[in-house]
Amino acid sequence: MKLAIQQMRKKMRISQTEFAERIGVSLRTVGSWERGESVPSAEQIWNCAVVLGCSPNEILCWDDERPHEDSGEHLTSEEREIVGCYRESTFERKKSLMQTARDSADMSKEMAKRSVSATKKLKVI
């Protein structure tokens, strides 16, 4: 089974020793997972996700294995960049990005409503 533990751990600059200590397993166990010799339990995957700041699905590479229905060909280069940044972010940062995007969209809608309202008032006068 392909796991993203080593890649994500290295990206966060966490040594195998520190990672093993933080999730409560031996260094040998982490090495075995990273070499594909054994597979962590569901609880261990959850602990890995907490330490790495991601979802268990990312540890299991389920996002990579899922077929993507949308190729993104219709997106602008800026939109593709935003999607790429989102996909490379940790679980917590993804939540923050989503909230920022929602807030921005809400603010844009409110500004558009005010603009339409002001335009209607000018037409009445």
C-alpha positions as CSV (number, residue, x, y, z in Angstrom):
1,M,0.0,0.0,0.0
2,K,1.4,3.4,-1.0
3,L,1.6,5.8,1.9
4,A,2.7,9.5,1.9
5,I,4.2,9.5,5.4
6,Q,7.8,9.8,4.4
7,Q,7.1,12.5,1.8
8,M,5.0,14.6,4.1
9,R,7.3,14.1,7.1
10,K,10.3,15.3,5.1
11,K,8.3,18.2,3.7
12,M,7.7,19.3,7.3
13,R,11.4,18.6,8.2
14,I,10.6,16.1,10.9
15,S,13.1,13.4,11.5
16,Q,12.0,9.8,11.7
17,T,13.0,9.7,15.4
18,E,11.0,12.8,16.3
19,F,8.0,11.6,14.2
20,A,8.1,8.1,15.9
21,E,8.2,9.8,19.4
22,R,5.3,12.1,18.5
23,I,3.0,9.4,17.4
24,G,4.1,6.9,20.0
25,V,5.7,4.1,17.9
26,S,9.3,2.9,17.5
27,L,11.7,4.3,14.9
28,R,11.8,0.8,13.4
29,T,8.0,0.9,12.9
30,V,8.1,4.2,11.1
31,G,10.9,2.9,8.8
32,S,8.8,-0.2,8.1
33,W,5.8,1.9,7.1
34,E,8.0,4.2,4.9
35,R,9.5,1.2,3.1
36,G,6.1,-0.4,2.6
37,E,6.9,-3.4,4.7
38,S,4.0,-2.9,7.0
39,V,0.9,-0.7,7.3
40,P,-0.2,1.4,10.3
41,S,-3.5,0.8,12.0
42,A,-6.4,3.2,11.6
43,E,-5.5,4.9,14.9
44,Q,-1.8,5.2,13.9
45,I,-2.8,6.8,10.6
46,W,-5.0,9.3,12.5
47,N,-2.0,10.1,14.8
48,C,0.2,10.5,11.8
49,A,-2.3,12.9,10.2
50,V,-2.5,15.0,13.4
51,V,1.3,15.3,13.6
52,L,1.6,16.1,9.9
53,G,-1.4,18.5,9.9
54,C,-3.2,16.7,7.1
55,S,-6.2,14.3,6.7
56,P,-5.9,10.5,6.9
57,N,-6.9,10.4,3.3
58,E,-3.8,12.3,2.4
59,I,-1.6,9.8,4.3
60,L,-3.3,7.0,2.4
61,C,-2.9,8.8,-0.9
62,W,-6.6,8.4,-1.6
63,D,-6.8,11.9,-3.1
64,D,-4.1,10.8,-5.7
65,E,-5.9,7.6,-6.5
66,R,-9.4,9.0,-7.0
67,P,-10.2,9.7,-10.6
68,H,-10.5,13.4,-11.2
69,E,-13.6,14.3,-13.3
70,D,-12.5,17.9,-13.8
71,S,-9.2,18.3,-15.7
72,G,-9.2,22.0,-14.9
73,E,-8.7,22.9,-18.6
74,H,-11.4,25.6,-18.3
75,L,-9.6,27.4,-15.4
76,T,-7.5,30.5,-15.8
77,S,-3.8,30.2,-14.9
78,E,-4.6,32.1,-11.6
79,E,-7.4,29.7,-10.8
80,R,-5.1,26.7,-11.5
81,E,-2.5,28.2,-9.2
82,I,-5.0,28.6,-6.4
83,V,-6.2,25.0,-6.8
84,G,-2.6,23.8,-6.8
85,C,-1.8,25.8,-3.6
86,Y,-4.9,24.4,-2.0
87,R,-4.0,20.8,-2.8
88,E,-0.4,21.2,-1.4
89,S,-1.6,22.8,1.8
90,T,-2.1,21.0,5.1
91,F,-5.6,20.1,6.3
92,E,-5.7,23.0,8.7
93,R,-4.5,25.5,6.1
94,K,-7.1,24.1,3.7
95,K,-9.8,24.9,6.2
96,S,-8.4,28.5,6.5
97,L,-8.2,28.9,2.8
98,M,-11.8,27.8,2.4
99,Q,-13.0,30.3,5.0
100,T,-11.0,33.1,3.3
101,A,-12.5,32.2,-0.1
102,R,-16.1,32.1,1.4
103,D,-15.6,35.4,3.2
104,S,-14.2,37.0,0.0
105,A,-17.1,35.7,-2.1
106,D,-19.7,36.9,0.5
107,M,-18.0,40.4,0.6
108,S,-18.0,40.5,-3.3
109,K,-21.7,39.6,-3.4
110,E,-22.5,42.3,-0.8
111,M,-20.6,44.9,-2.8
112,A,-22.4,43.9,-6.0
113,K,-25.8,44.2,-4.2
114,R,-24.9,47.7,-3.0
115,S,-23.7,48.7,-6.4
116,V,-27.0,47.5,-8.0
117,S,-29.0,49.3,-5.4
118,A,-27.1,52.5,-5.9
119,T,-27.6,52.3,-9.6
120,K,-31.3,51.7,-9.2
121,K,-31.5,54.8,-7.0
122,L,-29.7,56.9,-9.6
123,K,-32.1,55.7,-12.4
124,V,-35.1,56.8,-10.2
125,I,-33.8,60.3,-9.8
